[in-house]
Amino acid sequence: MMQRLLYILLGISLLASCSTNKVNKSEIINDDEFIEVLKDFHKSEGIISIAKLNNKTHKNDTISPYNYILKKHNVSRAKFDKTLKYYSNHTSEYIHLYDSINIFFSLKQKELEMQIEEDLKEMTPKQQFASKNLWPKKQEWVLKSIPKNNPFKFNLNTSFQGKYVLSANVFTSPNIPTIEKRVELLVNYQDGTSEKSHNILKTKWKNYKRLVATIVTNKNKKVKSISGNIITYIKGEKRHFHLKNIEIKYINKENRKIK
């Protein structure tokens, strides 16, 4: 994203440099202020990217945030254009400024990663277990036929009591009207017994079916693991399967979901 912003600004500055009038350093935004402007531009790029993903109707609405940034720093558009024009003829200085911004965001990223690491240390084992998607394999599979060694089988060791939810988007060709019967989620206990999920939901999600299987552990038994599979293999079956957005989530025994 930083590289994209650099190219955008360099592109604008090259257009601005078409004029024969030269710009002096005294006429442009000072280095410290320009760095702060570019930092805000970079932050806005991230926000705009997220907004585009969430709302396709505002794909081209990018000018307003940048005008707001200039106003925030009390910088006129004319002075900003002059600054870009100056740096178009002094690219080594421009890249030096860009490097300092890149270092700034790299340090911020490290700070965030360290904070996340500290937060995880303070979590209980149960919270750590529930703070991520528990699905142990990759989240998207495209298969032309189901192999005998079903890649969707899984087994997760856990001793936590509560509710487990398995969900996935599944597309099949030819279509399987009762595909939810191919999904199973089990809880396995220390005494050797198991229980299978009893409520499996199917909802349409564009061209996919969203399958959701849930199971609640028996609080009177010690949990050993949860296991199951998303697609049950049928010998000799030739069918196209596409699975994605596979998740296993945990809800604690007080029925309070830990995100």
Secondary structure, 3 states (H helix, E strand, C coil): CHHHHHHHHHHHHHHHCCCCCCCCHHHCCCHHHHHHHHHHHHHHHHHHHHHHHHCHHHCCCCHHHHHHHHHHCCCCHHHHHHHHHHHHCCHHHHHHHHHHHHHHHHHHHHHHHHHHHHHHHHCCHHHHHHCCCCCCCCCCEEECCCCCCCCCCEEEECCCCEEEEEEEEEEEECCCCCHHHHCEEEEEECCCCEEECCEEEEEEECCEEEEEEEEECCCCCCEEEEEEECCCCCCCCCCEEEEEEEEEEEEECCCCECC
